[in-house]
Amino acid sequence: MDLVNANTFLLVILSLIACGGSSAINSTNSSPRPNKGAYWPSWSIDFPPSSIDTTLFTHVYYAFLSPDNVTFRFEIDYPTALSLKNFTTTLHKKKPSIKTLFSIGGATEGSKIFSHMALGHDSRKNFICSTIKVARKFDFDGFDLDWEFPQTPTDMVNFRHLLHEWRVAVKKEAKLSGRPQLLLSAATYYKPEITLDGVYRKYPVTSINKNLDWINAMCYDYHGSWNRTATGAHAALYDPNSNVSTSYGLQSWIKARIQRDKLVMGLPLYGRTWQLKDPSLYGIGAPAVDVGPGIEGQMSYADVEKFNAQNNAIVVFDLSTVSIYSVEGTSWIGYDDVRSVKLKTEYARRLQIGGYFFWAVNGDQDWKISRQDPIVKSRKGPEK
């Protein structure tokens, strides 16, 4: 299958818009059991695990746990233990039950602790054994490594060693315990090659294919508060001016020979905001002077919709990037809504990749976006 190009997909977009945007998203040429995941932030007090509609997802991730920065083992205090057990017990009892994983690290944790952990065999072993112990103790179905991001070529070599040793340990534990193998996934950069801070490195795709069940490619945060001089589509499917886009990222993974069913596309349930320099100039890339409404220039999708309604904001669907932005005065918000998500999931389906995931499940408004491309109970096929 040839990779989907922008011109072809623009025709698909136009046909979807003409047909009300509903026909293609329910097509049957997808895999029998797509991976439709969502991360649950453990600090979301107003959105407990009991609030999650498990009919909409196949996997939900507890975010986040971090190992000790000396022993690289997990030290679970009593409140965290209660939270972990409540998470798995609640979601496994729901109908339908879904797979639960705990995610390790996250953007706040950064890279340093993982660079140190992955550096030697003994520290990797301590970490791996502890992940398995936590998963079994709290009844998780697996774990997800969110190392943001390996910083050097050496980190990538050690990342490869870690994945290999982790898979060996998971297989051995399952054989000894007689229980199903724990799932092993990783959140990654939106493309397989990274050049940040002038340092080039590349993910070990062969090892990923061999040792991971899938990767969650973070196809968002292309623009944000770190650059306050211009607005940007922070999760653009296409970028006519650069390769910083979801289409480029996904196709780069495919060109790097990742197994397509192991590639999962990230979708944001939040927007990025800016304060415009001139309210009469408000397109994507318009001059800005600061972040806009929200916390450090970020708002959940639910809050974006409330902001738009309360302020009678101008809402624009941008065809060239397949993204949405809204404007009220000098406030500018770039985000995804039902329209753009439908088109992105259709794009993912045409690439025949493994599925998609959301960051984060508590950001939706009345499940408007999460309801797109529902998981149909009658579908048959092996679970990942």
Secondary structure, DSSP 8 states (H G I E B T S, - for coil): -----HHHHHHHHHHHHHTTT-SGGG-S-S-SS-EEEEEEETT-TTS-GGG--GGG-SEEEEEEE---TTT-S----HHHHHHHHHHHHHHHHSSS--EEEEEEE-TTT-SHHHHHHTTSHHHHHHHHHHHHHHHHHTT-SEEEEE-S---SHHHHHHHHHHHHHHHHHHHHHHHHHTS---EEEEEE-SSSEEEETTEEEE--HHHHHHH-SEEEE----SS-TT--SB---TT-S--TTSS-SHHHHHHHHHHTT--GGGEEEEEESEEEEEEESSTT--STT-BEEE--SSBTTEEEHHHHHHHHHHHT-EEEEETTTTEEEEEETTEEEEE--HHHHHHHHHHHHHHT-SEEEEE-GGGSSTTTTTTSS---TT--S---
